[in-house]
């Protein structure tokens, strides 16, 4: 039986860091190649430098390592993307084209493309957002992801590429810092709490957004990629849900563990982005098609985040 060889593009990011390790535990250390535009400060070998805009370099790596699966995580996120829309579009779209084209040319078995709740907009139903609904994003990040979803479906229908995708909610993790997203407050708030610092939130206290804890994020990604091809009915991107909360709600959960923790609110340009997104998602298609089920709620996630961060930062809570 042929052994899978996996390339993780954007392996130094918030999700890529954890996903690479999980894939190595599953497929074997030397069968998962990490790649990014710069080397990680942590040991991430085997590792290859890769600018995702360099399609020829990507093709060389696929041939060199006999790659059978690509997890394409390289992207500029919502808040960072608004600072340079053209660059964001170039990286998010042309990077995806490079991945899809090498998958077509080199007969890659599977490709993973992460989408996002940023594909939704002000005309989208915000509560229990349906799988099939209006997509009218207000950020270049969201625009690029809507286009990416449709290009993935096109390459599947036109060329038979087995591309799979989920729309990630805000991802909360202790392993690495986030990279410029609008939901980043939900990670930073834990760091401030564990360090004994006050937290200034860039969103209003009642801004409800869908969220997911990193262990569920990784499990969902791998379960999607493991599912038999005939069970994958949606080739744009699946809604993925776990929990939803407001800054005030997560603050109150943290205060159960750290009573002296304080928060203030100073909404900035990210508030308008968050206001255009969904408050909660209907992920019944993911549940029905490939058996998705979240494990962490807000209480369980908060307890584990505080414990893991305190251990990582060597701080007593």
Steps between C-alpha positions, in 0.01 A plus 500: 500500500631846409586719797350848498743792487348827612601862436373763744515846342501777759616263772624774734157656550255459786331191354795374296725465804259265675371322190852411385573329832167315495561377146851382592361301789257339257710448185856495633739787559687482171183465294374850586696789349450842659542804277475875544642825371743510793643244737335446836673585826398151613632176358262427215713261295461358244450852367521678164500873434212586269346821373159376388505751210791305347315225317812338357653467848178336622510256211863414576418423864204282402722295267796490743296363790250297291215693659153340496306751713525880540362700792497857371488733803699798371285817498477855629212527749215748538636789707852480355360470150321835516834677537611386153206363299689445173777300667238299690319416178824401326611265776162350579391446139817441302632277776186288472531484121855371537381226734205400281712495185775289652231265634366467145838464332654261754187294577486591871252276684346762732518874567378681811396865464383687812218746457354723768197672651634812325319381185174615662379859492230740613229338283581152631263366770716548809340251739542132416640598160398236241751301297362640175439872541593849383874561491573874487826556691623849587872418532752407234574189708138393480479589129806286428358208697164509319686500170726223630203283597359529149835433334541187714160376386590586139825302513312207654232502230732581208811300590388257770721653771396371843491839673341519845426802714339628820402853599697548821347709777737699721771256613616509863834342591779512756771354274569813296388858463237587236593681182286807445138384512191677634431219748851530647372668816379157613861378512665815632254526789632172643862611475422822687303316767772243566767773516293697753450792261181692420352449155379764255262346247474642147138376469184600687406288799191351331659404164410135452719291269542127429814347650678165516776363723816380329463128587159500331644699207771242436268204549243646258765561237642149518157335519392689189811390313460140620137472387429289190475719192141401433395646836629847411191656344606866522803605296492870584536492880315351797368713785680395820366586844597433861397792725414868482547773760552872561806668655300554818406132520857374459616764750251370756617142442861603561401689817373173647867394506671842538261721701718815486519503119378830346383594151429826318354555155644720225343394169707577189471431125464128571155561651352569156653178371359297789155662458484364144567142606275225632419458866451123473515235229288207385749218439245220458641412156843431649339293774292298253755456221818411690399473865632825645434557873668759721642397840580832676248757624590842645545370855720203407704712259559774759617255765743330262628825345586649838668181616703453181605865475604515866714192446649639179574844649605351836247712685291399801125564467 
